[in-house]
Amino acid sequence: MNIRIKRIYDNVADGDGCRVLVDRLWPRGVSKERARLDAWLKQVAPSPELRTWWNHDPERLDDFAIRYRAELDGDPATMRAVTELRELVAQAAGPTTLLYGARDPAVNHALILAAYLGNN
């Protein structure tokens, strides 16, 4: 799988391929035209409860990853969204870029999601 991750606030690049927003909330200050999305899959994002608990705390990242993977494996709506995402990746002529809004490129759910997709 050719999956990349990128902040939605970064400039669109020709090499992005299929652009998929994987956040539940639309990112502030980004127009739909500027985002140039192929899909917005809200359901693959962490649940509001999990996101609130985590609060992007780097010290909770390992525990968050375990809980997030459990959501990806256990919630029917999330599992359907993961299937849809896998189909988008499989159909893409080039790479698929998972877009996220978090500030820290090393502490975000898109990293965990990309690894999950690559390992399952």
MMTF fields as JSON, N, C-alpha, C and O atoms, coordinates in Angstrom:
{
  "mmtfVersion": "1.0.0",
  "mmtfProducer": "UNKNOWN",
  "numBonds": 479,
  "numAtoms": 480,
  "numGroups": 120,
  "numChains": 1,
  "numModels": 1,
  "chainsPerModel": [1],
  "groupsPerChain": [120],
  "chainIdList": ["A"],
  "bondAtomList": [4, 2, 8, 6, 12, 10, 16, 14, 20, 18, 24, 22, 28, 26, 32, 30, 36, 34, 40, 38, 44, 42, 48, 46, 52, 50, 56, 54, 60, 58, 64, 62, 68, 66, 72, 70, 76, 74, 80, 78, 84, 82, 88, 86, 92, 90, 96, 94, 100, 98, 104, 102, 108, 106, 112, 110, 116, 114, 120, 118, 124, 122, 128, 126, 132, 130, 136, 134, 140, 138, 144, 142, 148, 146, 152, 150, 156, 154, 160, 158, 164, 162, 168, 166, 172, 170, 176, 174, 180, 178, 184, 182, 188, 186, 192, 190, 196, 194, 200, 198, 204, 202, 208, 206, 212, 210, 216, 214, 220, 218, 224, 222, 228, 226, 232, 230, 236, 234, 240, 238, 244, 242, 248, 246, 252, 250, 256, 254, 260, 258, 264, 262, 268, 266, 272, 270, 276, 274, 280, 278, 284, 282, 288, 286, 292, 290, 296, 294, 300, 298, 304, 302, 308, 306, 312, 310, 316, 314, 320, 318, 324, 322, 328, 326, 332, 330, 336, 334, 340, 338, 344, 342, 348, 346, 352, 350, 356, 354, 360, 358, 364, 362, 368, 366, 372, 370, 376, 374, 380, 378, 384, 382, 388, 386, 392, 390, 396, 394, 400, 398, 404, 402, 408, 406, 412, 410, 416, 414, 420, 418, 424, 422, 428, 426, 432, 430, 436, 434, 440, 438, 444, 442, 448, 446, 452, 450, 456, 454, 460, 458, 464, 462, 468, 466, 472, 470, 476, 474],
  "bondOrderList": [1, 1, 1, 1, 1, 1, 1, 1, 1, 1, 1, 1, 1, 1, 1, 1, 1, 1, 1, 1, 1, 1, 1, 1, 1, 1, 1, 1, 1, 1, 1, 1, 1, 1, 1, 1, 1, 1, 1, 1, 1, 1, 1, 1, 1, 1, 1, 1, 1, 1, 1, 1, 1, 1, 1, 1, 1, 1, 1, 1, 1, 1, 1, 1, 1, 1, 1, 1, 1, 1, 1, 1, 1, 1, 1, 1, 1, 1, 1, 1, 1, 1, 1, 1, 1, 1, 1, 1, 1, 1, 1, 1, 1, 1, 1, 1, 1, 1, 1, 1, 1, 1, 1, 1, 1, 1, 1, 1, 1, 1, 1, 1, 1, 1, 1, 1, 1, 1, 1],
  "groupList": [{"groupName": "MET", "atomNameList": ["N", "CA", "C", "O"], "elementList": ["N", "C", "C", "O"], "formalChargeList": [0, 0, 0, 0], "bondAtomList": [1, 0, 2, 1, 3, 2], "bondOrderList": [1, 1, 2], "singleLetterCode": "M", "chemCompType": "L-PEPTIDE LINKING"}, {"groupName": "ASN", "atomNameList": ["N", "CA", "C", "O"], "elementList": ["N", "C", "C", "O"], "formalChargeList": [0, 0, 0, 0], "bondAtomList": [1, 0, 2, 1, 3, 2], "bondOrderList": [1, 1, 2], "singleLetterCode": "N", "chemCompType": "L-PEPTIDE LINKING"}, {"groupName": "ILE", "atomNameList": ["N", "CA", "C", "O"], "elementList": ["N", "C", "C", "O"], "formalChargeList": [0, 0, 0, 0], "bondAtomList": [1, 0, 2, 1, 3, 2], "bondOrderList": [1, 1, 2], "singleLetterCode": "I", "chemCompType": "L-PEPTIDE LINKING"}, {"groupName": "ARG", "atomNameList": ["N", "CA", "C", "O"], "elementList": ["N", "C", "C", "O"], "formalChargeList": [0, 0, 0, 0], "bondAtomList": [1, 0, 2, 1, 3, 2], "bondOrderList": [1, 1, 2], "singleLetterCode": "R", "chemCompType": "L-PEPTIDE LINKING"}, {"groupName": "LYS", "atomNameList": ["N", "CA", "C", "O"], "elementList": ["N", "C", "C", "O"], "formalChargeList": [0, 0, 0, 0], "bondAtomList": [1, 0, 2, 1, 3, 2], "bondOrderList": [1, 1, 2], "singleLetterCode": "K", "chemCompType": "L-PEPTIDE LINKING"}, {"groupName": "TYR", "atomNameList": ["N", "CA", "C", "O"], "elementList": ["N", "C", "C", "O"], "formalChargeList": [0, 0, 0, 0], "bondAtomList": [1, 0, 2, 1, 3, 2], "bondOrderList": [1, 1, 2], "singleLetterCode": "Y", "chemCompType": "L-PEPTIDE LINKING"}, {"groupName": "ASP", "atomNameList": ["N", "CA", "C", "O"], "elementList": ["N", "C", "C", "O"], "formalChargeList": [0, 0, 0, 0], "bondAtomList": [1, 0, 2, 1, 3, 2], "bondOrderList": [1, 1, 2], "singleLetterCode": "D", "chemCompType": "L-PEPTIDE LINKING"}, {"groupName": "VAL", "atomNameList": ["N", "CA", "C", "O"], "elementList": ["N", "C", "C", "O"], "formalChargeList": [0, 0, 0, 0], "bondAtomList": [1, 0, 2, 1, 3, 2], "bondOrderList": [1, 1, 2], "singleLetterCode": "V", "chemCompType": "L-PEPTIDE LINKING"}, {"groupName": "ALA", "atomNameList": ["N", "CA", "C", "O"], "elementList": ["N", "C", "C", "O"], "formalChargeList": [0, 0, 0, 0], "bondAtomList": [1, 0, 2, 1, 3, 2], "bondOrderList": [1, 1, 2], "singleLetterCode": "A", "chemCompType": "L-PEPTIDE LINKING"}, {"groupName": "GLY", "atomNameList": ["N", "CA", "C", "O"], "elementList": ["N", "C", "C", "O"], "formalChargeList": [0, 0, 0, 0], "bondAtomList": [1, 0, 2, 1, 3, 2], "bondOrderList": [1, 1, 2], "singleLetterCode": "G", "chemCompType": "PEPTIDE LINKING"}, {"groupName": "CYS", "atomNameList": ["N", "CA", "C", "O"], "elementList": ["N", "C", "C", "O"], "formalChargeList": [0, 0, 0, 0], "bondAtomList": [1, 0, 2, 1, 3, 2], "bondOrderList": [1, 1, 2], "singleLetterCode": "C", "chemCompType": "L-PEPTIDE LINKING"}, {"groupName": "LEU", "atomNameList": ["N", "CA", "C", "O"], "elementList": ["N", "C", "C", "O"], "formalChargeList": [0, 0, 0, 0], "bondAtomList": [1, 0, 2, 1, 3, 2], "bondOrderList": [1, 1, 2], "singleLetterCode": "L", "chemCompType": "L-PEPTIDE LINKING"}, {"groupName": "TRP", "atomNameList": ["N", "CA", "C", "O"], "elementList": ["N", "C", "C", "O"], "formalChargeList": [0, 0, 0, 0], "bondAtomList": [1, 0, 2, 1, 3, 2], "bondOrderList": [1, 1, 2], "singleLetterCode": "W", "chemCompType": "L-PEPTIDE LINKING"}, {"groupName": "PRO", "atomNameList": ["N", "CA", "C", "O"], "elementList": ["N", "C", "C", "O"], "formalChargeList": [0, 0, 0, 0], "bondAtomList": [1, 0, 2, 1, 3, 2], "bondOrderList": [1, 1, 2], "singleLetterCode": "P", "chemCompType": "L-PEPTIDE LINKING"}, {"groupName": "SER", "atomNameList": ["N", "CA", "C", "O"], "elementList": ["N", "C", "C", "O"], "formalChargeList": [0, 0, 0, 0], "bondAtomList": [1, 0, 2, 1, 3, 2], "bondOrderList": [1, 1, 2], "singleLetterCode": "S", "chemCompType": "L-PEPTIDE LINKING"}, {"groupName": "GLU", "atomNameList": ["N", "CA", "C", "O"], "elementList": ["N", "C", "C", "O"], "formalChargeList": [0, 0, 0, 0], "bondAtomList": [1, 0, 2, 1, 3, 2], "bondOrderList": [1, 1, 2], "singleLetterCode": "E", "chemCompType": "L-PEPTIDE LINKING"}, {"groupName": "GLN", "atomNameList": ["N", "CA", "C", "O"], "elementList": ["N", "C", "C", "O"], "formalChargeList": [0, 0, 0, 0], "bondAtomList": [1, 0, 2, 1, 3, 2], "bondOrderList": [1, 1, 2], "singleLetterCode": "Q", "chemCompType": "L-PEPTIDE LINKING"}, {"groupName": "THR", "atomNameList": ["N", "CA", "C", "O"], "elementList": ["N", "C", "C", "O"], "formalChargeList": [0, 0, 0, 0], "bondAtomList": [1, 0, 2, 1, 3, 2], "bondOrderList": [1, 1, 2], "singleLetterCode": "T", "chemCompType": "L-PEPTIDE LINKING"}, {"groupName": "HIS", "atomNameList": ["N", "CA", "C", "O"], "elementList": ["N", "C", "C", "O"], "formalChargeList": [0, 0, 0, 0], "bondAtomList": [1, 0, 2, 1, 3, 2], "bondOrderList": [1, 1, 2], "singleLetterCode": "H", "chemCompType": "L-PEPTIDE LINKING"}, {"groupName": "PHE", "atomNameList": ["N", "CA", "C", "O"], "elementList": ["N", "C", "C", "O"], "formalChargeList": [0, 0, 0, 0], "bondAtomList": [1, 0, 2, 1, 3, 2], "bondOrderList": [1, 1, 2], "singleLetterCode": "F", "chemCompType": "L-PEPTIDE LINKING"}],
  "groupTypeList": [0, 1, 2, 3, 2, 4, 3, 2, 5, 6, 1, 7, 8, 6, 9, 6, 9, 10, 3, 7, 11, 7, 6, 3, 11, 12, 13, 3, 9, 7, 14, 4, 15, 3, 8, 3, 11, 6, 8, 12, 11, 4, 16, 7, 8, 13, 14, 13, 15, 11, 3, 17, 12, 12, 1, 18, 6, 13, 15, 3, 11, 6, 6, 19, 8, 2, 3, 5, 3, 8, 15, 11, 6, 9, 6, 13, 8, 17, 0, 3, 8, 7, 17, 15, 11, 3, 15, 11, 7, 8, 16, 8, 8, 9, 13, 17, 17, 11, 11, 5, 9, 8, 3, 6, 13, 8, 7, 1, 18, 8, 11, 2, 11, 8, 8, 5, 11, 9, 1, 1],
  "groupIdList": [1, 2, 3, 4, 5, 6, 7, 8, 9, 10, 11, 12, 13, 14, 15, 16, 17, 18, 19, 20, 21, 22, 23, 24, 25, 26, 27, 28, 29, 30, 31, 32, 33, 34, 35, 36, 37, 38, 39, 40, 41, 42, 43, 44, 45, 46, 47, 48, 49, 50, 51, 52, 53, 54, 55, 56, 57, 58, 59, 60, 61, 62, 63, 64, 65, 66, 67, 68, 69, 70, 71, 72, 73, 74, 75, 76, 77, 78, 79, 80, 81, 82, 83, 84, 85, 86, 87, 88, 89, 90, 91, 92, 93, 94, 95, 96, 97, 98, 99, 100, 101, 102, 103, 104, 105, 106, 107, 108, 109, 110, 111, 112, 113, 114, 115, 116, 117, 118, 119, 120],
  "secStructList": [7, 7, 3, 3, 3, 3, 3, 6, 6, 1, 7, 7, 7, 4, 4, 4, 7, 3, 3, 3, 3, 7, 7, 1, 1, 7, 7, 6, 6, 7, 7, 2, 2, 2, 2, 7, 7, 1, 3, 3, 7, 4, 4, 4, 1, 7, 7, 2, 2, 2, 2, 2, 2, 2, 6, 6, 7, 4, 4, 4, 2, 2, 2, 2, 2, 2, 2, 2, 2, 2, 2, 2, 2, 2, 7, 2, 2, 2, 2, 2, 2, 2, 2, 2, 2, 2, 2, 2, 2, 2, 2, 7, 1, 1, 7, 3, 3, 3, 3, 3, 7, 7, 1, 7, 6, 6, 1, 1, 2, 2, 2, 2, 2, 2, 2, 2, 2, 2, 2, 7],
  "xCoordList": [0.847, 0.0, 0.885, 1.856, 0.539, 1.27, 0.488, -0.253, 0.665, -0.072, 0.89, 1.948, 0.5, 1.268, 0.36, -0.861, 0.966, 0.173, 0.692, 1.856, -0.215, 0.144, -0.87, -2.049, -0.394, -1.314, -2.179, -1.686, -3.436, -4.367, -3.966, -4.332, -3.215, -2.796, -1.593, -1.274, -0.923, 0.2, -0.335, -1.483, 0.501, 0.095, -0.199, 0.451, -1.183, -1.506, -0.345, 0.2, 0.023, 1.108, 0.618, -0.266, 1.183, 0.806, 1.023, 0.277, 2.026, 2.343, 1.447, 1.639, 0.458, -0.443, -1.329, -1.722, -1.643, -2.552, -3.947, -4.466, -4.552, -5.899, -5.814, -5.11, -6.522, -6.456, -7.694, -8.822, -7.465, -8.567, -8.406, -7.412, -9.391, -9.404, -9.881, -10.932, -9.117, -9.439, -9.704, -9.433, -10.23, -10.638, -12.156, -12.815, -12.71, -14.16, -14.629, -15.737, -13.794, -14.155, -13.458, -12.305, -14.179, -13.561, -12.516, -12.79, -11.323, -10.25, -10.56, -11.028, -10.298, -10.573, -9.722, -8.536, -10.354, -9.631, -9.286, -8.57, -9.772, -9.485, -10.778, -11.751, -10.783, -11.964, -11.98, -10.949, -13.145, -13.249, -12.454, -11.887, -12.408, -11.639, -10.145, -9.445, -9.674, -8.247, -7.881, -6.774, -8.788, -8.505, -8.342, -7.544, -9.095, -9.048, -9.094, -8.205, -10.153, -10.315, -10.952, -11.765, -10.56, -11.247, -12.287, -13.275, -12.064, -13.006, -12.765, -11.671, -13.83, -13.747, -14.382, -15.599, -13.55, -14.035, -13.963, -12.99, -15.007, -15.069, -14.999, -14.398, -15.622, -15.764, -14.453, -14.394, -13.389, -12.116, -11.339, -10.328, -11.806, -11.166, -11.52, -12.52, -10.716, -11.051, -12.395, -12.794, -13.078, -14.359, -14.133, -13.031, -15.168, -15.027, -14.556, -13.765, -15.035, -14.631, -13.146, -12.447, -12.667, -11.25, -10.38, -9.338, -10.801, -10.041, -9.951, -8.896, -11.06, -11.07, -10.15, -9.395, -10.214, -9.355, -7.887, -7.086, -7.534, -6.142, -5.634, -4.568, -6.382, -6.023, -4.64, -3.952, -4.236, -2.941, -1.763, -0.749, -1.91, -0.848, 0.18, -0.148, 1.417, 2.433, 2.664, 3.02, 2.466, 2.672, 1.576, 1.769, 0.442, -0.656, -0.704, -1.61, 0.255, 0.196, 0.127, -0.658, 0.926, 0.912, -0.436, -0.975, -0.978, -2.301, -3.381, -4.311, -3.253, -4.197, -4.176, -5.227, -2.987, -2.86, -3.575, -4.245, -3.441, -4.117, -5.626, -6.337, -6.112, -7.558, -8.109, -9.21, -7.328, -7.769, -7.845, -8.811, -6.846, -6.89, -8.085, -8.698, -8.412, -9.586, -10.856, -11.757, -10.94, -12.093, -12.127, -13.19, -10.974, -10.915, -11.357, -11.936, -11.081, -11.431, -12.821, -13.385, -13.386, -14.576, -15.87, -16.944, -15.805, -17.02, -17.498, -16.736, -18.743, -19.224, -19.143, -18.744, -19.513, -19.45, -18.002, -17.704, -17.12, -15.704, -15.142, -14.348, -15.546, -15.065, -15.519, -14.761, -16.737, -17.214, -16.381, -16.036, -16.06, -15.244, -13.828, -13.243, -13.279, -11.956, -11.996, -11.071, -13.059, -13.219, -13.279, -12.651, -14.03, -14.128, -12.758, -12.391, -12.009, -10.675, -9.753, -8.995, -9.815, -8.994, -9.335, -8.444, -10.613, -11.033, -10.495, -10.059, -10.523, -9.959, -8.467, -7.973, -7.759, -6.321, -6.065, -5.17, -6.841, -6.657, -6.959, -6.316, -7.919, -8.325, -7.457, -7.482, -6.701, -5.898, -4.8, -4.14, -4.622, -3.587, -2.19, -1.203, -2.122, -0.843, -0.99, -1.693, -0.338, -0.419, -1.768, -2.53, -2.039, -3.179, -2.605, -1.796, -3.023, -2.536, -3.647, -4.716, -3.381, -4.305, -4.03, -2.909, -5.037, -4.892, -5.469, -6.547, -4.742, -5.149, -4.916, -4.169, -5.552, -5.44, -4.525, -4.215, -4.087, -3.264, -1.988, -1.495, -1.47, -0.266, 1.007, 1.916, 1.082, 2.329, 2.387, 1.552, 3.353, 3.453, 3.873, 3.771, 4.34, 4.753, 3.719, 3.84, 2.702, 1.677, 0.311, -0.281, -0.17, -1.486, -2.029, -1.271, -3.321, -3.956, -3.707, -3.813, -3.376, -3.144, -1.936, -1.924, -0.936, 0.222, -0.211, 0.214, -1.05, -1.532, -2.428, -2.345, -3.28, -4.167, -3.374, -3.687, -2.364, -1.544, -0.851, -0.811, -0.304, 0.334, -0.67, -0.369, -1.849, -2.907, -3.273, -3.394, -3.448, -3.81, -2.705, -2.984, -1.476, -0.352, -0.131, 0.479, -0.637, -0.403, -1.606, -1.474, -2.758, -3.955, -4.499, -5.508],
  "yCoordList": [-1.185, 0.0, 1.24, 1.328, 2.177, 3.424, 4.501, 5.273, 4.543, 5.471, 6.481, 6.133, 7.723, 8.819, 9.563, 9.416, 10.357, 11.229, 12.652, 12.888, 13.588, 14.99, 15.86, 15.52, 16.983, 17.942, 18.573, 18.91, 18.733, 19.36, 20.806, 21.364, 21.413, 22.803, 22.961, 24.078, 21.863, 21.915, 22.105, 21.771, 22.639, 22.865, 21.558, 20.541, 21.597, 20.452, 20.25, 21.209, 18.989, 18.668, 17.652, 16.848, 17.687, 16.737, 15.295, 14.4, 15.069, 13.723, 13.199, 12.076, 13.999, 13.553, 12.397, 11.568, 12.33, 11.294, 11.49, 12.607, 10.414, 10.443, 11.072, 10.562, 12.163, 12.906, 12.604, 12.85, 12.06, 11.636, 12.281, 12.053, 13.083, 13.663, 12.599, 11.992, 12.367, 11.31, 11.887, 11.236, 13.1, 13.742, 13.821, 13.908, 13.789, 13.922, 15.345, 15.574, 16.288, 17.693, 18.332, 18.026, 19.225, 19.943, 20.896, 21.59, 20.945, 21.804, 23.285, 23.719, 24.038, 25.474, 26.174, 25.885, 27.093, 27.939, 27.297, 27.899, 26.099, 25.417, 25.325, 24.715, 25.921, 25.835, 24.486, 23.826, 24.096, 22.839, 22.914, 21.914, 24.082, 24.245, 24.056, 23.387, 24.647, 24.536, 23.103, 22.646, 22.409, 21.047, 20.061, 19.128, 20.271, 19.39, 17.91, 17.13, 17.553, 16.185, 15.272, 15.695, 14.019, 12.966, 12.306, 11.759, 12.357, 11.768, 12.361, 12.821, 12.331, 12.7, 11.551, 11.369, 10.779, 9.612, 9.895, 9.548, 10.528, 10.909, 9.699, 9.753, 8.613, 7.444, 6.72, 5.923, 6.971, 6.31, 7.068, 6.578, 8.244, 9.032, 8.452, 7.747, 8.744, 8.29, 8.854, 9.94, 8.12, 8.593, 9.891, 10.143, 10.702, 11.936, 11.664, 12.431, 10.582, 10.257, 9.935, 10.391, 9.146, 8.775, 9.993, 10.185, 10.803, 12.003, 12.949, 13.527, 13.104, 13.965, 13.409, 14.157, 12.088, 11.472, 11.674, 12.028, 11.453, 11.551, 12.983, 13.246, 13.904, 15.32, 15.552, 16.507, 14.69, 14.764, 14.837, 15.475, 14.181, 14.132, 13.085, 11.9, 13.497, 12.539, 11.393, 10.286, 11.653, 10.611, 9.543, 8.444, 9.846, 8.883, 8.214, 7.429, 8.522, 8.052, 6.527, 6.002, 5.814, 4.346, 3.776, 2.888, 4.287, 3.83, 4.235, 3.473, 5.433, 5.883, 4.948, 4.569, 4.583, 3.706, 2.373, 1.869, 1.811, 0.547, 0.734, -0.076, 1.798, 2.056, 2.383, 1.966, 3.131, 3.501, 2.267, 2.107, 1.405, 0.168, -0.695, -1.343, -0.704, -1.461, -0.882, -1.634, 0.445, 1.052, 0.678, 0.383, 0.692, 0.35, -1.088, -1.399, -1.958, -3.38, -3.712, -4.741, -2.851, -3.263, -2.537, -3.088, -1.327, -0.555, -0.785, -0.549, -1.24, -1.549, -0.377, -0.567, 0.822, 1.977, 2.287, 2.63, 2.166, 2.411, 1.34, 1.641, 0.105, -0.981, -0.778, -1.065, -0.29, 0.0, 1.111, 1.039, 2.135, 3.234, 2.765, 3.211, 1.875, 1.315, 0.532, 0.623, -0.234, -0.972, -0.005, -0.236, 1.067, 2.073, 2.691, 2.903, 2.977, 3.55, 2.569, 2.964, 1.307, 0.285, 0.225, 0.074, 0.342, 0.314, 1.534, 1.413, 2.701, 3.896, 3.718, 4.074, 3.165, 2.94, 1.959, 2.177, 0.888, -0.133, 0.415, 0.019, 1.31, 1.851, 3.02, 3.387, 3.602, 4.773, 4.393, 3.364, 5.239, 4.995, 5.232, 4.683, 6.044, 6.366, 6.287, 5.419, 7.179, 7.165, 7.651, 8.301, 7.319, 7.868, 8.634, 8.106, 9.876, 10.712, 10.895, 11.416, 10.457, 10.647, 12.016, 12.304, 12.847, 14.213, 14.361, 13.847, 15.065, 15.268, 16.719, 17.426, 17.16, 18.553, 18.808, 19.965, 17.793, 17.97, 18.748, 18.709, 19.444, 20.257, 19.428, 19.741, 18.388, 17.638, 16.483, 15.58, 16.501, 15.415, 14.082, 13.044, 14.097, 12.855, 12.348, 11.23, 13.158, 12.789, 13.077, 14.134, 12.095, 12.24, 10.862, 9.898, 10.776, 9.489, 8.974, 7.77, 9.86, 9.42, 8.491, 7.574, 8.711, 7.804, 6.392, 5.408, 6.314, 5.02, 4.374, 3.167, 5.166, 4.649, 4.126, 3.058, 4.854, 4.402, 3.086, 2.177, 2.983, 1.725, 0.593, -0.528, 0.867, -0.117, -0.632, -1.841, 0.259, -0.139, -0.982, -1.913, -0.652, -1.388, -2.756, -3.631, -2.934, -4.202, -5.142, -6.306, -4.673, -5.51, -5.77, -6.46],
  "zCoordList": [0.0, 0.0, 0.0, 0.752, -0.841, -0.925, -0.192, -0.8, 1.13, 1.979, 2.574, 3.098, 2.481, 3.066, 4.035, 3.999, 4.893, 5.751, 5.601, 5.277, 5.846, 5.654, 6.38, 6.474, 6.89, 7.51, 6.435, 5.359, 6.709, 5.777, 5.499, 4.465, 6.416, 6.268, 5.342, 4.934, 5.006, 4.072, 2.656, 2.362, 1.797, 0.421, -0.296, -0.052, -1.183, -2.027, -2.995, -3.54, -3.199, -4.124, -5.149, -4.856, -6.332, -7.375, -6.914, -7.311, -6.09, -5.624, -4.523, -4.058, -4.086, -3.019, -3.468, -2.647, -4.733, -5.217, -4.67, -4.658, -4.22, -3.646, -2.252, -1.38, -2.05, -0.787, 0.051, -0.376, 1.264, 2.133, 3.509, 4.199, 3.897, 5.232, 6.208, 6.001, 7.272, 8.238, 9.632, 10.641, 9.68, 10.936, 10.988, 9.952, 12.202, 12.362, 12.138, 11.653, 12.488, 12.391, 11.198, 10.894, 10.528, 9.417, 9.987, 10.967, 9.395, 9.922, 9.75, 8.697, 10.78, 10.768, 9.725, 9.561, 9.032, 8.102, 6.771, 5.972, 6.511, 5.252, 4.443, 4.886, 3.281, 2.426, 1.713, 1.578, 1.268, 0.517, -0.774, -1.214, -1.38, -2.603, -2.33, -3.09, -1.251, -0.904, -0.505, -0.789, 0.137, 0.605, -0.55, -0.47, -1.612, -2.795, -2.41, -2.752, -1.69, -1.193, -2.228, -3.051, -2.161, -2.904, -2.01, -2.498, -0.703, 0.25, 1.632, 1.959, 2.43, 3.847, 4.608, 4.579, 5.289, 6.03, 7.53, 8.2, 8.032, 9.449, 10.373, 11.446, 9.941, 10.82, 11.1, 12.036, 10.314, 10.625, 11.695, 12.198, 12.038, 13.087, 14.457, 14.593, 15.458, 16.812, 17.258, 16.836, 18.101, 18.638, 19.417, 19.904, 19.532, 20.315, 21.745, 22.294, 22.344, 23.717, 23.791, 24.696, 22.832, 22.839, 22.539, 23.166, 21.597, 21.252, 22.445, 22.705, 23.171, 24.349, 25.436, 26.056, 25.664, 26.676, 26.329, 27.194, 25.078, 24.643, 24.687, 25.243, 24.108, 24.077, 23.459, 23.821, 22.539, 21.849, 22.819, 22.535, 23.955, 24.967, 24.542, 24.478, 24.251, 23.81, 24.799, 24.394, 26.077, 27.08, 27.032, 27.553, 26.422, 26.304, 24.926, 24.647, 24.079, 22.703, 22.603, 21.814, 23.379, 23.308, 23.734, 23.074, 24.835, 25.28, 24.283, 24.021, 23.732, 22.721, 21.511, 20.995, 21.068, 19.894, 20.122, 19.22, 21.294, 21.621, 21.57, 20.976, 22.19, 22.222, 20.828, 20.47, 20.055, 18.715, 17.811, 17.064, 17.873, 17.081, 17.483, 16.635, 18.764, 19.219, 18.6, 18.225, 18.487, 17.819, 16.337, 15.791, 15.699, 14.279, 14.032, 12.991, 14.992, 14.873, 15.388, 15.018, 16.243, 16.959, 16.686, 16.932, 16.189, 15.957, 14.53, 13.593, 14.331, 12.979, 11.996, 10.847, 12.431, 11.529, 11.164, 10.02, 12.122, 11.859, 10.933, 10.042, 11.14, 10.291, 8.84, 7.913, 8.637, 7.274, 6.639, 5.459, 7.423, 6.916, 6.585, 5.598, 7.398, 7.11, 5.802, 4.995, 5.589, 4.33, 3.152, 2.119, 3.309, 2.247, 1.97, 0.814, 3.028, 2.862, 2.145, 1.259, 2.52, 1.844, 0.35, -0.486, 0.024, -1.38, -2.127, -3.272, -1.495, -2.116, -2.387, -3.457, -1.406, -1.564, -2.704, -3.521, -2.763, -3.791, -5.189, -6.16, -5.295, -6.595, -7.049, -8.224, -6.147, -6.494, -7.483, -7.339, -8.478, -9.477, -8.897, -9.387, -7.865, -7.233, -5.727, -5.21, -5.035, -3.567, -3.059, -3.776, -1.811, -1.076, 0.098, 0.861, 0.239, 1.335, 2.346, 2.029, 3.577, 4.687, 5.281, 5.701, 5.316, 5.794, 7.199, 7.498, 8.047, 9.435, 9.802, 9.126, 10.868, 11.277, 12.461, 12.743, 13.156, 14.36, 14.033, 12.906, 15.021, 14.818, 14.76, 13.99, 15.553, 15.703, 14.702, 14.757, 13.794, 12.81, 13.424, 12.77, 14.663, 15.322, 16.322, 16.823, 16.619, 17.594, 16.986, 17.201, 16.213, 15.599, 15.246, 15.132, 15.075, 14.825, 13.418, 13.181, 12.47, 11.091, 11.002, 10.18, 11.823, 11.865, 12.253, 11.647, 13.253, 13.736, 12.691, 12.46, 12.061, 11.025, 9.834, 9.308, 9.405, 8.267, 8.595, 7.765, 9.807, 10.216, 10.286, 9.877, 10.794, 10.896, 9.502, 9.304, 8.549, 7.199, 6.556, 5.801, 6.856, 6.297, 6.906, 6.292, 8.127, 8.842, 8.826, 9.205, 8.403, 8.443, 7.061, 6.914]
}
